[in-house]
Amino acid sequence: MTQIFNVQSWCLGVTLQLILGALLHQGFATVAPHTTAQTTAAPHKDPGKPEKGTYQVKNSNGTTCLLASMGLQLNITFNSISQNKTVQDVVNLRPNVTKFSGSCDQDNATLQLSTDAEKTNLTFTFTLNTTTSKYHLSEVSLSAGWPDMKDPVSAHNRSLDYLRGTLGYSYMCREEQTLDVADDLTINTFQVQVQPFGLTGDQFGAAEECQLDEDDMLIPIIVGAALAGLVLIVLLAYLIGRKRSHAGYQTI
């Protein structure tokens, strides 16, 4: 019986290590990088998660060439008039007051988002590698003139590599992501699904899920397998121990 207890204790220890490792892996996988600009946080209310908007770009012949569904949150660093110092503020892009437009050609697709109230213009540019049939978000530009800004903010990055997908398929990521664009701009994305090339009609193609979503699905599988293994090993140890105890009796 001591052997059975030792086997059960060892199994429990291994299972706890597997579960702890899976949870730590999930924690590291979902941490998104942020810029490290030395600023002071602006006093504002937490905007919460942004509402998801759907944006569509059509060719001159009226066919859809880019389709995107996502929630967007802008984290902008600027010189504040009211506080007379550099601050960071977070603002959700509101789909109901956001205008969208864009253009497409063989290997580039652009989505332009703008709001009149915040005087914000945000542009995403996707590039297609026609050799590998892979696309990615290659460029982001922003111009913003919020009321508290001492000077308008302009940010631009032409060397990005986010939201990677395959021609004819949509890119999907349910988890929150942070896109580092410039020292004064990061963009948080929520529940993204986007397809800038190879659309058939007005519907997304089959989705290719991001690594964050795959890791999130992997955790319960690892935990379930570990628990199932523990039950099996304990059962085997019990049966072996019972067999040995019966073998120890002598017939008189």
Summary of the structure (lengths in Angstrom):
residues: 252
radius of gyration: 26.5
end to end distance: 24.6
largest distance: 100.6
contacts: 731
relative contact order: 0.18
helix: 27%
strand: 42%
